[in-house]
Each structure stands twice: as C-alpha cells, then as structure tokens.
Amino acid sequence: MKKPKPSPQEMAEESKKIRTLRFMVDFSMSLISQGSMTREEAIEQFDKVKRVALRLFPDKEEAFEIIYAPRFIRIINEIYGLH
C-alpha cells in the first residue's frame, strides 16, 4: 500500500528537523574535537545529541547508532584516547 505524499508543510518540518540535527551533530563534534572538556563531558554531549535526535525522530535509534555513533566514538577516542 502506497503512503500518501507528504504535504509541503510536512516536508518543511522534516527538513527543519534534519537541519537541527545536523547543526547539533556538527556543533557537538566541534566542541569535542577542541579537547577542552573531559572524556566524560564529551560522552555526556554525545548522549544529549542522541536524546534530541530521538525526540526529533522517534523509532530511529538504530539509524542514529549506524550513522552518528561511530563518528562520535571515533572522535572521542582520537581526542581522549581509548578507554
């Protein structure tokens, strides 16, 4: 069964959510890469981004874990060393 085509308003809202998430990810990764926080604070920042992402996109935790988690883990390990 075919899904109905999203309205222009729904498409605009989805685009806004995507831009918000991208900004949060980029900003958080930039903060973490500066190395001015502790490893625990960096992990806390990652957790905050994940919570917001799941609020914006419920039921998309698996996608978040595939797309964003590895990037955060890599940068945290590069900046703060393996733990």
Secondary structure, 3 states (H helix, E strand, C coil): CCCCCCCHHHHHHHHHHHHHHHHHHHHHHHHHHCCCCCHHHHHHHHHHHHHHHHHHCCCCHHHHHHHCHHHHHHHHHHHHCCC
